[in-house]
Amino acid sequence: QLDAAMLFLVLHYAADPARALSEAARVMRAGGRLLIVDTQPHDRVEYQQQMGHVWLGFSDKQISRYLAGAGFDDVRVRPLPVDPESKGPALFAAVATRT
């Protein structure tokens, strides 16, 4: 079982993000830590056709709900600083502990 896992710009490609997080929880030990970095909600629908994005980002509430449902607690979600040179959507970081 894993002590830690990271999902970096993965969930917006997942057909079922809640299921992906449940699978992460399944392979982690109790007390293990998960780090997620993904996109905040945005309106760039062209990303779906151009890059295969399924989701146009996740709100704090949505990602917290997915994590709780998958068996994580001590969830903390923070927006990441935006680089003014970046052309992509803003990102967030979420950390959580496997119960």
N, C-alpha and C positions, 0 to 999 in steps of 0.2 A: 504494500500500500504506500501511497505517496505522502510525504510530509508537506509538500507544497506543489502547486501547479499554477500555470499562467496561461491565460487565454488572451492573446494580443491580436486585436482586430480580426476576431473569428466570428463572434456571435451574429454580426450583421449578415453573414453568409449562411447561417444555419436556418433550415426550414422550421425547426422547433427549438428556439433557444432554451426554453425551460427543460426540455429533454437533454440537451447538451450539458446543462448545468447539473442535472441529476446524474448523468454519466460521470462527470467530474467528481461529484460527491461520492459515487459508488467506489471509485478507485482511490479515494483519499482516506487516511486514517482519521479517527476522531481527534480533533484538535489541529488538524492540518489546515494550512492557509491557502486561499485562492486569491490570485490577483487577476483582475480583468481590466483591459484597456480597450475601449471601443468608442464608437461615435455617439455624440449627443444627438438628439433629434434635429433633423434638418430637412430641407425641401428639395434636395438635389435628386429628383426622380430619374434623371439621366444616368445616375450611377447604377440603377437597376439594369438597364439595357447595356450600358458600356462596360460595366465591371461585374455584373452578376450579383449585386447586393440584393438581398431579400428584404431587409429592414432598413428604414431610413433613420437609424439611430435609436437610442433608448433613453427614456427619462430616468431620473433618480428613482422615482416611485416604481416604475416598471422593473428595473433591474433588481431593486431591493425585493420586490415581490417574487420574482423568479428565483432569487437566491434563497429566500426563506422557504419557498415551496420545495426546493431541492435538498433542504436539510442543512443550510448554513445559517449562522447567526453572527452577531457582532459585525453587522454589515456597515461599511462606511463608503460613501460615494463622494468623490470630489471632482470638480471640473479641472482639467489640466490647462495651464497657461496657453493662450493662443499666440502662435507665431504670426506676426503681421505679413510675412512673406508666404505663408502657407495658402494653398488654394483649396484644400480639403476642409471638411466640416470639423468643428471643435470636437475634442476628445474628452473622455472622463476616465478616471481610474476608480475601481471599486475593489475593496478587500473584504474578505469574509472568512470566518472560521467554520470548519466542518464540525457539526455537533455529533 
